[in-house]
Amino acid sequence: MTAAAFAISVALLAAAVDFGSAASLTLERAFPTNHGVELSQLRARDMARHRRMLQSSNGVVDFPVQGTFDPFQVGLYYTKVQLGTPPVEFNVQIDTGSDVLWVSCTSCNGCPQTSGLQIQLNFFNPGSSSTSSSISCSDQRCKNGIQSSDASCSSQNNQCSYTFQYGDGSGTSGYYVSDMMHLNTIFEGSVTTNSTAPVVFGCSNQQTGDLTKSDRAVDGIFGFGQQEMSVISQLSSQGIAPRVFSHCLKGDSSGGGILVLGEIVEPNIVYTSLVAAQPHYNLNLQSISVNGQALQIDSSVFATSNNRGTIVDSGTTLAYLAEEAYDPFVNAITAAIPQTVRTVVSKGNQCYLITASVTDIFPQVSLNFAGGASMILRPQDYLIQQNSIGGAAVWCIGFQEIQGQGVTILGDLVLKDKIVVYDLAGQRIGWVNYDCSLSVNVSATTGTGRSEYVNAGEIGGSTSLRDGLKLRKTGFLAFFVHLTLIYCFGFL
């Protein structure tokens, strides 16, 4: 039904209700009376209509998740993206600590050729894609990137380029291109890969440091930051996806999880506001409690400034505490466990020899944020098992200290086994402890004001949301269907 027909039906319905008069309408049968059409044709017609509905309603964009937080296995979570025409698939690390999506390109210097993750590495070739175009310095998208320090320009070749240096000393440089991203979009329990959107991403022709190593090599990095060069911002500005995304990263050895453009809806999620005007996802951490007792740490230690603050970063494997908070935290953990537990120092890390379950021995930790939101950490969220000695498991403090640094970083060690919602429109982040192999509901509200709720059913560890989906429609579409039924039965 077109928008005009819908408006007429509503008007007629209103007229009938207001004046109680009968209405005479001429209706055409959609199903032919001679039964000359095969059911397969009708099904194909319906499916075509459903695809049109999908294009107008957006649905939920879903990315598969693979990898684990365990630094002794993988030490990162990654997803797959398809770029170009014809599409080429790339495995890219999920990184909420940076903005830009970039992939290795042909003629790259230092890019690894193989990966110890048993994945095929691919290289993007702009010349082989019929929809690829370069980004010039005069392009408004490049100007936006320059403002957020995600881009730079050279007057010599008028090419929009970038150079990124990461905290581990690795780096990449290259230039920006625009091309099609192919999206897996879920609607009414089914998935379509026909949805595409133009996005600007980086074409890496130089890599250094750990990015050159093959043991955990991927094709690039998928930045989920909030600046205008991020894919989430680009898709939102096009009305394709909401300005919110969520993940649920499995913490067991199988890894995987869920990553969707939308808000995972769970009753017990707590939210805290983002610190305004920051390039990263900075939160107002106010205190840390061990077994319900707040540690004696001045709250200014966690306050956001030029060289301080608390950042949520899925691209960081472990977690890091500001220098002034590290010793009080470790001392409180050690004081809370039985004295019979042996303590050892391994490579500068405080470790413990355990013969029982860590949940029976170690205390609960609470990170307390502005607005009363607390992030509850189980022992597995701040400890890492390294090896065994004489039949005892060696568990070490997973939080690290950076000498001379006042930054606190919440990486995958803390973020795993939680629903985490990044609500950029509302400038807040929410979370709740969760078994990421279970079902989730996702609300994908865009500029149209519609919401869709997706039940993921039972999901495997490395699969995406699209296995066993069911959709509960609310908002405008449900209202549309309701009015159509009233119209049909009221006037036939």
N, C-alpha and C positions, 0 to 999 in steps of 0.2 A: 504494500500500500504506500503510495507516495505521500509526501508531506501535505500536498494540497487536498488529496482525498481524505487524509486523516483529519485535517481541519474541518472539512465539510461534514464528515461523520460526527465530529464532536458538536458542531453547530446544530445539526439536525437533532441530535440527541438532546441538546439543551433546549431546543424549541419544543420538542415533544414533552419534556418534563415540565417546562414553564406553562405551556398553554393547553396541555392535555389533548391536543388535536392529533388525528391520525395522519400518517405520512405515507405517501405512495411512491415507492422507489422501484426502478427497473434494475434487476440484478442479472448478471451473466454467470452461468455455471463455469467454474474453473475445470471441473472434471467432465470430459465429453460424454454425451449420452449414448453414443454408439459403441463405447468401450473399445475404440480403435487404437488406443495408445497403450503401449506396453508399460508395465510397472517400472521397468528399468529406466524408461524415458522420464516418467514422472519423478522417479528418485533423482535422476540427473538434474531435472529442472529444480527440484527442491534444494539439492546441494548447491546449485548455482546461486539460488536465492540466499542460502545460508552464508555463502562466501561474501555476498554483497552486504549482508547484515554484519558480518565480521569486520569488513573493511570500514563500516560506519561506526562500529561500536568498540573497536580497538581490541577488546579481550585482554588477556594477560600474557605479556611477553615473558618467556621462560628460557633460562639457560641451564644446561646440564652442568653438574659439578663433579669433579674428580680430585684426587689427591687427599692428603692428610696433614694434620698439624705436626705429627711426630717427626722431629728433625733427624731421627735415625732411620726413617723410611723415606718420606718425600719432603716434608717440611714446608709445603705450600699447597694451596687449593687453586685449581685452574678450571677454566671452562672452555667451550668451543664457540668460535664465531665464524661465520661464512661471509666473505667479502668478494666483491667484484662480479663481473659477468663474462664468462660463466663463473659461478661461485667457487672459491677455494677455501678449504677449512683450515683454521688455525687454532692451536691450543695456547691460551693466554692466561697468565696469572691474574687472579681476582685481587685487585688492590684498591682499597678505599683510601689509601694514603697519597694517591696521585690522581691527576685529572684525565690524562690522555690515554687513548687506545693507540698502541703502536705495535707493528709486526715487523719481522725481519723481511728485507727486500732483496731482490737479486743484486749481485755484485756487492754484497755486504762484506765489510772487512771486520773479521773477528767473530762473526756469527757462527755458532756451533752447527755442525752438519748432522749430528746424531744426538740422541737423548737416552740417558739411562732410565728414563721413565717408560720405556718401551712404547713411545709414541713417534709417529712420523713427523718430522719437521718439514714445514713448507715455507716457501719464499714468495712474497707477493711481487708480481711483475705488472706495473701499471700499463705497460705497453700491450699486455695480453688481455686486458679487460676493456671491453667495448664501452663501458660506462665510466671509466676513470678519467679524472681531470686534475690538473695541478692547481695549487692554491697560490695566488700571487700576493705580493705585499699589499696591494690595494684592496684585496678582498676583506670585507668587514669581519669575516670569521677570523682572519689572521690578525686583524687589529684587536679583536677581543682577546685572542691568545696572548698578544704582546702585553696587554693591560694586566693579565693574570700571571705574567712571566712564564707562560707555557709556549711561547713562540718568539721568534726573532726574525729579522729580515736583513737581507744583503742587497744593497743597491746595485751590485754587480750583475746579479742574475734575476732579480725581482722574484725570488723564490721564498716562500714562507717556510721557515725551518725551525728546528728545535735542538736543544742539547740538555739532557737530564743527567744529573748526578744523584745517586742514591746513597742512603746512609751506610751501606756496606762497602762503599768505595767504588762500586761498579757504575758504569755510565753508558749512555747511548746517545747518538745524534742521527739526524736525518732530515727529511722534508715532509711537508703535509700534502696529502692528496684527498680528493673527494671521490667516493664511490658508493656503491650500494651495499648495505648490510642486509642479509637475509635473516628474518626473524621467525622463530617458532612461537606462534601465538595460539593460546588455548581459548576455545570458546565452545560452550555446550558440550564439554566432555571430549572434544576432539581437538586435534592439533593440525594446523596448516603451516606450511613453510613457504606459501606463496606471498607472504607479506614481506615487503622490502621498504627500505628507507635510505635516503642519501645521508651519509655521515662523513665527517672529516676525521682522518686518522693519520698517524705517523708512519712513514716508510723508513725504517731504520737501515742506514748504510754503514754504521760504525758502532761496535760494541766493545766494552772494556771490562776488566775485573771479572767478578763471578759470572757475569752474563755470557762470558766466552766459554765457560766450562760445560762439559757435556753431561755430567752425572745427573743433574736435575734440570736440564735445558727444556725450555718451552719456546714457542714462536714469538712471544712478546708479552706485553703487560696490558691489562684492561683496567684503566684508571676509572674508578667510580667516584671521583671527587665532585664537588659542587660548582666548580667554575664553568664558564660557558663552553669551553672546549671539550668537556666530558660528554660521552655518548648519552648519558642519562639527561643532561641538560639539552642536548641537541634534539633528542627524540621528544622530549617534553615540549620544546618550542614549536615542534611540528604537529603537536596534538596527537602523537602516536602512542605515547606512554605517559603516565602520571609522573609528577616530580617527587617520586618516592620509590625506594627499592628496599628489598629485604633479603636476608640470607639466613640459612640454618645449616651450619657446618658440622658434620658428624665427627665426633671425637674418637671413635673406635678405630681399630687397625684397618678396617675396610674403607673408611673415609667416605668422601662424597658429600652429598647434601642437597640443598635447595637454594636457588637464586632466581628471583623474580623481580620484574619491574612492577611494583605494586606494594601494598601494605598487607603483610601477614596479620590477620586478625586473631588475637588470642586474648581471652578475658583478663588474664593476670599480667599482661605487659605493663611495665612502668616506664614513664618517659621523663627525660630531663632535657632542658633547653640547650641548644648549641650556643657556644660563645659567639657573639656577633662579630662580623667583619674579620674572620680568620680564614686562611687558605686551606686549613685542614678541618677535620671533624673534632674540634676542641670542646671538651666538657668541663663543667665546674665540679671537679672532685674536691670535697670538703674535708673528708676524714676517712680513716681506715680502722675497722674494728676487727679484733680477733677474739672469738668466743664471746661476742657482745660487748667487749671492752674497747673503747676508743683508744688508739695509740696516741702517745704524747708527741704529736707532730704539728707544728704550726701550720695553719691552713694556707698561709701565704706560700708555702712550699709548692702547692699545687696550682696556685693562681696563674692565669694566662698572662704572659708578657712576651717580650722579644725572644727570650731564651728559656721560657718556662711554659708549663701547661700540661694538660692531659689530653692525649690524642687517641682516637680509635682508628686502628690501622690493620686491615686484614692482610696486608702485604708483609707484615712482621710476624715471624714464626713464634717467638717467645713473647715475653712482656718485660717492660723496663720500668723501674722506679726511680724517681728523683733521688739524687745522692743523699740528701738529708733524711729521706724516708726509708732507705734500704736497711740500714742496721736496726732501727727500731722494729721493722717488720720481721726480719729474720730472728731477732732475739725473742720476739713475742711468740713466734711459732715454736721455737725451741723450748721455751718455758712452759708451753701449754701441753707438751707431750710427756708421757711417763719417763721418769729418769732412767728406767731400765733400757730405753732405746739408745743404742750406740750412735754417736755422731762422728762424722769424719768430714774432712775438707778435701774435695777432689777438684783439682785445677782451679782453685779459688772459689769454688761453690760449696755452700753448706749442704751436706748430704746426711742421710740417715739410713741405717741398716735395719730393715723391717722384715719380720717373719709372719706378720699378720696383715689384715687388710688395712690400707691407709685410712679408709673412712672410719675405722674403729679407733684410730690412734690420733689422727691430726684434727685440728680445730676447723670450724667454719670461719671463713673470712668474709667481711662485708666491705665493699667499696661504696661510700656514701656520697651521693651527688646532690646538687642544688635541687630544691623542690621536693625533697624527701624520697627521691628514688634511690634504691640501693641495689647493687649488683652482688648477688650471693655467690661466693666461690666455694666449691667443694675442694677437698684436697687435690683432686686430679686437675683442678683449674689453676693451681699455683705450684704443683710439684711435677717433676718428670722422672720416670724410671730410666736409669742409665744401664745398669748391668746387675750381676749377682756376685756375692762374695760368700763362700762357705755356706751356701743354702739360704742366705739372706738377700733380699732384694735391696738394691741401692736406689733410694729416692732422693732427688736433689731439689732445692728451691729453683723453680723455673723462672721466677722473676730475676732479672739481671740488673746490675748497677753499671752506669757509665760514669766513670770518674770525671768530675768537673761539669757534669750535665744536670740540668734541673728539669728535664722533660720526662714525663711519665707516658709510656706508650702501651696501650692495651692491644696486644696482638692475638694471634690465633689460639695461643694457650688459654687465654681468657674467653675469647669469643666463641669457641667451639661449644657444641651442645646447648646452644641458646638460639632462640629467635632474636634477630637483631633487625630493627626497622630504622631506616634512615629517611626521615620525613623532611625533605628539603623545603617543601612548600610551607610546612609548619615550623621549620627551623628547630627540630627536636630529634632526639634519638631514643628509641625504646628497646627493651629487651625483657626476656623471661627465660629461665632455664627450661629446656625442652628436649625431648627425644626426637632428634631430627630424622628418624626413620618413620615417624608417624605422619598422619594427615595434617594438612594446614588449610586454612581458609585465606583467600587473598582478595582484597578489595582493590580494584583498579579504577579509581576515579580520575577522570580526565576533565578537560575543559567543558565537556558536554554535561557534566554533573552526574553521570551515570556511575553505578557501582555494580561490580560483578563479584560473586563469591565462588571460589573454586575449591572443591574438596579434592585433595590429591590422592585419596585412597591410600593404599600401602605402597611405599616407594622403596626401591632398592637403594643401597648405599651410594652408588655412583650414577644413579639415574636422575632424570629431571622430573619436574612436576607432571609431565604429560602421561604418565602411566596410571591408568584407572581413574580418569577424572570425571567428576560430575559437577554440574553448574547449577547454582541457585540464583535465578535472576531477580534483581530488585530494582527499584527506581523506575526510570522512564520506560524501559522496555516492558516490564511487567504491567505498568499502567496502560501502555499501548495495547497489549494483548487483552487486558481486562475490558477496555473500552470497545475493542473490536467485537468481543463476544457479546457484550450488551447490545451493540448495534445490530449484530446478526439476528439474535434471538428476539430482539424487541420489535423488529420491523418485518420479519419474514412472515 
